[in-house]
Amino acid sequence: QDAGEEQIREMFELIRRQTAMLRAAIVFTDQLHGDVLRVVTGHADATVTQILSNNEHRARFAALDRDALLQAYRLRVFRNKLVTHPPGELLGSSTSTVLDETARQLQPMRWGEEIPDETIEQIHSLAREAEHDVLGVADELSGAGNVWNLLQLLFDSVAPLEGSGERSSLRMRVDSLVGKLGGVKSPTMAEVIDAMVAFLAALAELVESEHAA
C-alpha cells in the first residue's frame, strides 16, 4: 500500500512539474515574441496583439506568414487571458489534459457551472459565421454541436486578420468568450516551440524582404 501511495505522489508531482513547465514555456515564448517585436518596431510596448491593433503596424505585419501569425497570436491570447490574467472564477481551476505520455495541454476552466443558453447561442452563432472557413466546424454543427469542441475549433483556427488585412471581428469575439469561459486547451510543449520558431522565422523573412526592397 505504501508503495502504491508513493507512486501516486510521484505521478502527481510529475503532473505538477509538467504543467508548470508548459505554463512557463507559454509565458517565455510570448515574452520572446514581444522582445523581438520591440526591436523590429522600435516601440517599447509591442506585443503580437498590439501590433495588430495599430493601423501602421498592422499594415506592415499583414505580410507575415498567416499560419505563423495565427499560432503566435493564439499563444498570446491564451497566455494573457488564461495563464497570467485569468478571470477570478478560473483561479485555482487550471487543469491539464494528457494526449500521450509526452504531450500535455493546459485547460483552465470553471467547474460545476452550466453555460447560460445565451452564451451557447453566441458560440453557435460564431461557429455558423466560420463554418465555411474553419475545417471541422460544419461537421460539428451538423452533429452534436458541442460548444467546447466548437470553441476550441474557433480558438485554434480563426485568423486574427481578414484577407483585407483588417482586424477580424469574429476573432475578437471568439477571444472575448474564451476570456470569460476558459475551457480551451493550450498548445502542447512541442506546439509552443514550433510556434516560436515559425514566428521568429517569419519576422526574419519580413525584415530581410524590407531591407532588400
Secondary structure, DSSP 8 states (H G I E B T S, - for coil): -HHHHHHHHHHHHHHHHHHHHHHHHHHHHHHHHHHHHHHHH--TT--HHHHHHSHHHHHHHTTS-HHHHHHHHHHHHHIIIIIIS--GGGTT---EEESSSS-EEE--B-SS----HHHHHHHHHHHHHHTTTSTTHHHHHHTT--HHHHHHHHHHH--SB-TTSSB-HHHHHHHHHHHHHB------HHHHHHHHHHHHHHHHHHHHHHHH-
